[in-house]
Amino acid sequence: MRLALDELVGADPFSYSDAHSVIDLECQLSRLSAVVSMAMAAFATAGEWAPEGAKSAPSWVAMRCRLPLSVARGQLRRGRAMENLPVAAQALCEGAISPAHLDALARATTPATEGSMARDEALLVETAKALSFSSFTRSLAYWGQLADPDGSESAHAARLARRDVYLTESLDGMFVGQMTLDPVGGTMVANELARLERSLFESDWAEAKARLGRDPKIHELARTGAQRRADALVEMATRSASVPEGSRRPGPLISVLVGYETLHGRICELAGGTVLTPGALVPWLDEALIERAVFSPGTRVEVGARTRLFSGATRRAIELRDRVCTHPFCEVPAEQCQVDHIIPAAQGGPTTQENGRLLCGFHNRLRNGRPPPGD
């Protein structure tokens, strides 16, 4: 093994920079991670670290190998999890899944779900092989809700209880702080902060372009990204203080899909894709925008097929179906995408769900270089 690694390290990086080699390197890295994790678990059990006075195997490895203790502990956790997840362990040893997949499966395995995991592990591993990592974790979250409904609700309640905001004035009059928000509240704050920061960015860009007489570079803008976010937070407070009494408070958009073909069929999440437990909806029923979409044969929402642009219910149906940019190497969320005609409108392509797909701005501009899905 050392000779093979020596040969790789000594080679010109461009000799293995092709797509096939990069994929194979990632595969072999996963396999090597599996070996290291199994060795760490065996080392911890053997106890060879104890005579030197180390408190634990991870602390011994962290000192000897100059690793962060958290990394060594993670290797031990993974090695022990592999003993209880034989199908996932085999897939990791084969390089078919990554260490991150196995770690996610290990976190999903609790005393309440271990029976369901033993039953469904092979299915979940196949799902991990087939989906992007973000789609897999979303499917795993829904599996956890079905395997342990009460535990999922308790976990949500625990996350909600951890919310806090710390903001205090320092000695020089500046304010410092940090925040921890639950999925719903955090999404609302993050989305609004991003929207205002984008507006400030456009203002900064226009000012710099007028000042320089050309498109500016990022470092030539009046504010950094961090400064714009700080100013956006102040703008949020200003608008909150100025809102007329009795105005409708903004709420999250929560999507509930019926009949959508997923791992187990249920979809209950924020519009951006964050998975929610059913109980998480309850406090928001009076304020949130709840959309219920039914995906089944014969059930359709359409604008006129001859309409040039996708809009209204048709656009939203495509957003809910595709979720992200449909380019195979992109996961830009739906709200940041455009809806593109698969068969161009100029060639008679109708404005229907079947002929629409989500593409981010970058990939929509490249669409003439891509065949329609399935070709």
Buried (B, 14 or more C-beta within 10 A) or exposed (E): EEEEEEEEEEEEEEEEEEEEEEEEBEBBEBBBBBEBBBEBBEBBEEEEBEEEEBEBBBBBBBBEEEBEEEEBBBBBBBBBBBEBBEBBBBBBBEBBBBBBBBBBBBEBBBEBBBEBBBEBBEBBBBBBEEBEBEBBBBBBBBBBBBBBBEBBBBBBEEBBEEEEEEEEEEEEEEEEEEEEBBBBBBBBBEBBBEEBBEEBBEBBBEBBBEEEEEEBEEEBBBBEEEBBBBBBBEBBEEEEEEEEEEEEEEBBBBBBBEEBEBBEEBBBBBBBBBBBBBBBBEEBEEEBEBEEBEBEEEEBBBBEEEBEEBEEEBBBBBBBBBBBBBBEEBBBBBEEBBBBBBEEBEEEBBBBBEBBBBBBEEBBEEBEEBEEEEE
